Amino acid sequence: MSSLFTKIVKGEVPAYKIAEDSQFLAFLDINPNARGHVLCIPKKEVDYIFDLEEEVYQELMRFSRKVALALKKTVDCKRVGMAVVGLEVPHAHVHLIPLNSMSDMDFSNSVKMEDEEFKKLAESIHVNL
């Protein structure tokens, strides 16, 4: 059965897309730790990030860096943090989270955003790629 992220890749589930190429996709987390929380995923469904082929893993990190730099230009924050947890969705993914304090990395917290705010933010980050 396809993961939620595979359904997003296939267009079966909507997402606020930031960046996309032939191998990877970046989109806003709909339950963000902080405004601008982005997920970067390989399009090929692999459950555990360290099961990715070495080259795909390295390319995912390059892709994530590019998105993180655009995110930093767009969202007012001290840094963009990166986390790989892998328990929420069985599809390898990298969290990019704008940080102003350590509590922004606390996955038990979330920020509420409206659809229009998600759309505007996704477009703003995309412009900075």
Buried (B, 14 or more C-beta within 10 A) or exposed (E): EEBBBBBBBEEEEEBBBBBBEEBBBBBBBBEBBBBBBBBBBBBBBBEEBEEBEEEBBEBBEEBBBBBBBBBBEBBEBEEBBBEEEBEEBBBBBBBBBBBEEEEBBEEEEBBEBEEEBBEEBBEBBBEBB
